[in-house]
Amino acid sequence: MIDSSLINKIQKARRYAEELDRVTFTSFRVEIQGDNDVHTVEYRSGQWLCDCDFFRKRGICSHTMTMERVLGPMLPIPQREQVLESAMAVG
């Protein structure tokens, strides 16, 4: 039997999950399966890192842009703006 305090926590978790602006990532590491290889993407101290050659040359790549799209509003606003500016400069 679920007690009322656990039910309240479940309801709160549901509400938090719907309000994505409550969540801000500060660091994480993921693997993305690219067309040719698996790449490690990291987000640390407001900066993206990727182990692919394109990122090493340009400081942005399809793997970091994928994570930007996936995370959207959960990243700090200055980081989102920097990614968009970098993408426009490359284009």
C-alpha angles and dihedrals in degrees: 000000000000114000123223095253091058091047089053091051091050091051091048091050090051091051093047091050090054092051100064093177086074090069123072121173117220099176141352143145127223138172119230122197104226126190091266107020147356113269130199115225121191134187113201131164092346094310132110122225129184131176095222123110094239091057091049089055100039108020091235134064144167090271095056091042089052091056091046089056093045095049098035110155094015092076120082112267097242090057092051091051092048092052092050092048091049092050092050092049091053094046 
